Amino acid sequence: MASQSIEVTETEQPIAITAYEFIPDAMGPGKFRGGAPFRRDYRFVAEEGILQVRSDRRDFRPYGLYGGGPGKPSMNYLNPDGENRPLPSKLTMTIRRGDTFRHEVAGAGGWGDPLDRGPAMVLRDVRNELVSLASARADYGVVLAGEPLAVDAAATQALRERLRRVRNWRQTPAISWEPWDMAMAAE
């Protein structure tokens, strides 16, 4: 199902959409981060039916460009609040009343070095719950502190310098298929 109106979908199909929300930290980090993906939970309300799924970007995640990181792959689950069974990206199966199917769209890859993203933009993403505090620090090298939350400019500059040294890029990678693990260096 595409991103259609919830009301139209529920009127035309025997399902109730119980969640429709952005997925934090799923977009590829970058100077220009990837687009934020969403998850939808569909609860089946008829006795029995056939669920057919054709999703993409599971095995080949969205890649990052020119230093940007890859987005998270798409995922499918059956009954995420119970058995939480992972499902393949392409399937046809019987679904029964009360079963919930969750689809998580793949996050888009980022473009450009995440350490070049404006700290104020990262702060906005954290406030909008698109990026966690941990990701702001590990992926973007931005230190946020205080109440209300604010950028610590001196600590951000120092962290970004340290992350660049640890990362030690001789040349900016043109394509990034795998995420970097900078969490240890960001502590």
N, C-alpha and C positions, 0 to 999 in steps of 0.2 A: 504494500500500500504506500502510495506517495503521501506527501504532507498535505492531506486534504482536511477540510473542516471536520472537527470531531462530531458535530451535530449531524452532518450529512452522512458520515461513515456509520455512526450508530443507528441512524434511521434506515439505512440501506442494508446493513449487515447485522447478523445476530451476535454482536460484540459490544462490550462497554470499554471505552478507553479510560483506564484508571490512572495513567501517568503519561505526561507529555512534558519533558523537561530537558534542559541542556545538561551535558555531561562534563563536569569540571575536569580540567587537566587532560582532555582527550584530543585537543587540537595540537598540531605541531608547533613548538615554540619557534619564534623567529623575530627579526626586526619587525616584520609584518606577520603576526601569528596566523596559523590556519583558521579557517572558519570553525565555529563551535558546533559540534554534532549534537543530536538529541536522541533521547530514548523514548520509546512509547511502549506502554503495557496494554495489551488487548486481552480482556477477560471474555471467554466464550460463554454465551448465555442460552444457547439452544442445547438440545439433548446431545447431538453428535454432529460433527461436520468434518470437512477435509481442509487442512491447513496446507497451503502451498507457498513456499518462500523461495525467492530468487534474489539473494542479496550479494553484494560485491565487496571487494577490498577487505577480505578476511585473510587470505594467504599472502597477498601482495598489498601491504598497507600503503596508504598514501605517502609518498616520499616528500622530503623537504628539499628545497633548492638553495644553492649559494649560501650554505651555512645553516639554513633552517632545518629544524628537526621534523621527522615524520609524524603524521597523525596516528592515533590509535586505530587498530583494525575494527571493522564492524563485528558485532557479536549477536547471537540469538540464544535465548534461553527459554526453557519450559518451566513454569511455576517458580519464578525467581524468589518468591518469599517462602518457599518450601524446599522441594528437592533441588531447585536451581540447576536443572540439567542443561549443560551446554548442547546446542544443536548445530548441525552443519549449516553452511551458508546457503545451500540449496537442498530443499527437501519437500516431500509430500507425505503427510501423516494424518492419522485420525486424531481429532481433538474432541474433548468431551466437556459437558457443562461444568463450569467452575475452573477449568484450566486457564492459565494465563500464559500468553506468549509475549516475551519481551524482545524487541529489536533495538539494537544500538547502532546508529549510523556511524560510519567511519569518520574520524576527524580529519580535516584537510591538513596537508603539510605546510610548514612555515616557510617563509622566504627571508633570507638574510640572517646574519648573526643575531641570535637572541640577546646577546650582551649589548647590542646596539639599540634595542627597543627602549624608548623613552620610559624612565622610571614612573612618570605620572600615568602613562598608559597602562603599565603593569599594575599600579595601584588601582586604577579604574577597573581593570579586569578582576582583581581580587575582590573589590567591593561589589562587583556584579556577579560574584561567585562562579566565574568562568575559570579562574586560576586560583589554586590554593596558596597559602602562605609558603608551604614547602616548595612548590613549583616556582613561585616568584623568586625564591632564594637560589634553588639549585639550577633552574633552567635559564633564568633571566639575570641572575646575580643582583637582585634587588632586595635590600633589607628594609622591611617595614616594621614599625614599632609604634607604641603609644596608643592612647585613646583620645581622640579618634585616631585611627590608623593613619600613619604618614610615612613618607620616604625618609630614611636616614641617609642623607646624601654622602657624608664622609664614609660611612660603613659600606654603602653601595659601591662607591668608587674603589675602595680597598678590596672588596670581595670580587668585583669584576676583574681587577688586575690579577688577583690570585687565580681565579678560574681560567683566565687567558694563559697564564704561565703553566698551569696543570694540564690544560687541554693541548697546548703546544702545537697549534696548527701551523705548519710551514706554509700552507696554502689553503684558502677557504675551499671546502669540498663543494663540488658542483651539485652532487646529488647525495642525499642522506637517506638510506633505507632503514637503518637501525638507530634507535635513540641513544644518546650519550648518557652515561651514568655519572653525573657530576655531583650527586647528593653528598658523597663523602667529602669532596673538596669544598663544598659549600658550608660545611659545619664549622 
